[in-house]
Amino acid sequence: MEYTNEILEEIEFKKASYNGKYSRWYWSMSEIYKSSKYKKRSDRINDCLNLWHWDKYQENKLLDLQKVNRCMNNRFCPNCKLLEVSKFIHKFRNVYESYINEGYKFYMLTLTIPNCSGDNLRDTIDKLNKSFRVLTEKFSYDINSKKSYKDRYFKIDGGIKVLEINFNEERHNIFNEGFHPHFHCIVMIKDYIEDYLLEKNIKCGYSTKRKSIDYKSLIDFQIGKLWSMIWYDDILSKENIDSIDYHPSEVFYDKEETKKCLQVDFKQLDEGGIYEVFKYTFKDTDIKNYYVFSTLVQALENKRIRQGFGSLYNMKCEDIEEGEIQELSLEIKENPVSLLTYEINELVTTYRNYKKISRFNRQIDNNIK
């Protein structure tokens, strides 16, 4: 890949905006919790991208990256996060094309739950994962299995689920429910799905996010009803499922008004959907203060944020390996000299007229923000 001056300036902006702040907050956590691991993370995220080792080809005006220090596997470093997601999208495209050739179609499924407090975030994520396993059993087991849902519209063969967490400061201040964990999923299906099942022509409530009326499909209704019942631990007997009056335009589906009609969204997957699913687990702009940061760090400790299921269960979704080094083509034959640069600014000033490349199979996709 090529590190254009524009890419390097964006990297420098992200580093200046977030790395120092996150480093200070990690340091605070190390002091509060007496933990050396947070001290190490503080040092690493602060020093990330502070040393670049290049092979310099002066006649060709070319810098060939050999090594760069990174904090590695740190979900809170904006540049490492971008690189990790980019590598995974590159890997997923190969899997996607392979299954498309086998006759599968891919869809995007969003599953929401009620907001929660920071104190309950980790437990809520645990429950979210357990509820997801139950839901996928209903749509992936053989139709004759006791764990399957007999009236389902299709069978889900596999996919990838990605955890996203939003933070709403107003809800936090008023209700102490500022965190909104939910899943974005890519699901692969070989069954034929009738077009009318996907049509979002059933009028529901007003979407404050999109500032428009929300419309749902019959598939949204079916998955939403089961998802809501699973979340609230309802018994999933056919009689119980049929008797519950779920409608996503309503707030609750029970008379006591304690069980919410949880929203889901099911639609065909396109290129934009791939970015939407994989781009981030949390927005850096949501991490407004130390409280939000430390809550997310502890809630996500030792948890997978991307994970395959079904046919894609064994797909490695995090800590993707680097690819093989590529061949180097020079216009002018010359031997390189070793060059160390310590600041990104040096690359876009002193070496602005140099082409800067990495010959490893690292993919940074500019569509990911």
C-alpha positions, 0 to 999 in steps of 0.5 A: 500500500502507499502512505500518501501525504493525505493518509499520513496527515489523517494518521497524525490528526487521529494520533494528536486528537486521541492517543495522548488523551487515552494514554493519560486515562490508562495511566489514571487506571493504572494508579486507581487499580494498581495494575501494571497492564494499564501502565504498559498500555499507557506507554504503548498507545502514547508511543504508537507510530513514533518510530518508522524504519524505512529503506530510503531510495534517494534516486527513486524518491522512494521510502519503503517501510520496513518496521513501524512501532505500534501499540498492537491489538489496542482497541482504543488506538484509532490508527491501529484500530483502522489498520486491523479493521482494514485487514479484516475487510480485505480478508472477508472479501475473499470469503464473501466471494467464495460463498457467493460462488457457491450460491449463498446470499449475504444479508445484514442484520442489526439486533438492538437491546435497551440501554444500560448503565456503565455498571451493568455494561459487562453483564449486559454484553454477556447476556447479549452474547447468550441471547444471540446464541439462542436466536441463531439456534432457532434459525440454524438448527435443522427444522426438525430439531427441538431448538429450531423455530418451525415457522421461520422464513429461512435457515441461517448457515453462518455469519459474523457478529460485531459488537457496537457500543454507543454512548448517549450523554443525555440518557446517562445524565437523566436515566443513568442508561447511557450505554447502548450495546448492540450487534451488527451481523452479516448472515449467509443464507442459501434458501431463496427469500421471496421479495415480499418478505424483504419489502419494508412497507409496514409503517412503524414509529418515527426514527429519531436517528434518521428523522423519518418514519420507520418501515419494517418488513415481515422478516423484521417482525419475525426476528424482532418478536423472537429476539424480544422474547429471548431477551426477556427470557420468555418461554419459546413455545409455539403457543407463547410465540403466537400469543404475544402481540409484538409490533415494533411501532409499540414500546412494550408487548406485555400488559405490565409494560416491562418488556420492550418491542426490541428493534431489528433490521434485516436487509440485503448486504451491499458494499456499504453494508460491509463497512457499516458492520465492520468499521468500529465498535465505538466512536472515538467521539463518543469517548468524551471523558475518563468515565466512558473510557474506563467503563469501556476498557473494563467491559471489553476486557478479554471479550471478542468484538468480532466473531464468526458463527455457524459456517464461519465459526472458525474464521479468525476475525481479530488479530489478523496476520500480515500478508507476504512481502511484495516485490519491489520495482525500481525505475532507477537501480540503486541500493537503499540506505536505512532511515529512521523517522520519529515524527509523522510530520517529518514524513509530510515535510522533509520527505513530502516529495517521496513516495512512501510505501509498505510492501506487506499486505497491509490494507488501509481502506479510506472508506473507513472513518 
